[in-house]
Amino acid sequence: MRSHLNTLLFWGTFSSVTFQNAVLDCGTMKTDEFPSPRLHSETNAVMKGQNVSLFCSHENKSLQITYSLFWRDKYLRTQNGTEEPVIFYLDISEAADSGPYKCKAEVLQCAKYSREFSFTIVDPVTAPVLSVSVTQTETERHITLHCLSVNGSLPISYTFFEKDVTISPAISKDRREPAEFNVTRKNSGEEEEYRCEARNSLPNHTKDSQPVTVTPTGGGGCPFCLQLLLPGLLLMLIVIVLILAFWILPKYKARKAMRDNVPKDRGEGGIYANISNNQAGAGDSQEIHYATPMFREVAPTEQEACSDYKTGYVYSELAF
């Protein structure tokens, strides 16, 4: 009896080993029995300095498989796995670290390679700048929003918000130019706050602009009124200056000529006279009038010439 059991155990073990070797014989094995492993990551887009994970897995969950990771043709490391995928951790420090990578799954003498996998290195976006222009009518405000991030790998998608509410779809730009979005609002007299968001293919990496507040203005707006009024105001100012110049200049010249005609050696000191406005009472106040006389020499009359005692005098005409 014992001999019979040993015989059965021997043939069972021999059959199991023979079957396993037959299964793992890559030359005679069908493709679907031991397919190539799969190498993938949670994201293809990474930035320099980022830590990433590569997953290598196989469809056959019953075998003890040895996984090896290669960068280009260089061997990196090895891990064993069965049902769960193995994880390889990498550090992307420069552009060459983007790949390509490939994974090898090996059981005994049978090995299969995965397809190559490469990361895409992306520069992150910087905080965008939001600019706002407003055209106002009597009843509405037409608002144009422009958003631009000056750094970051293209394409970049922009989204506009009013406070925390999305007001636009994602606007993708393949060139370094601002995204534009137009908004029309009624003149409610309330302030409105806008901001924009920029993102590219880097996951979980977005940047917001500083909020911009649009304040209402009283009355009907006229953005070109000031531009139209400025030339008219300037012309009116020039006319006023010319009128004043032509009105003041003759008077100035006349006064200057009058001062020039006054003799330099006569009458420059002025005289003073006290004139009583009311001679009826001695206690009444008197006004003092000041005058600057102008002297001019005149010829004496005949009567004055006959008087001997007036011979040495010079007569002048006093004009006030």
Secondary structure by P-SEA (a helix, b strand, c coil): caaaaaaaaaaaaaaaaaaaaaaacccccccccccbbbbbcccccccccbbbbbbbbbcccccbbbbbbbcccccccccccccbbbbbbbbbccccccccbbbbbbcccbbbbccbbbbbbbbbbcbbbbbbbbbbcccbbbbbbbbbbccccccbbbbbbccccccccbbbbcccbbbbbbbbbccccbbbbbbbbbbcccccbbbbccbbbbbbbcccccccccccaaaaaaaaaaaaaaaaaaaaaaaaaaaaaaaaacccccccbbbbbbbbcccccccbbbbbbbbbbbbbbbbbccccccccccccbbbbbbcc
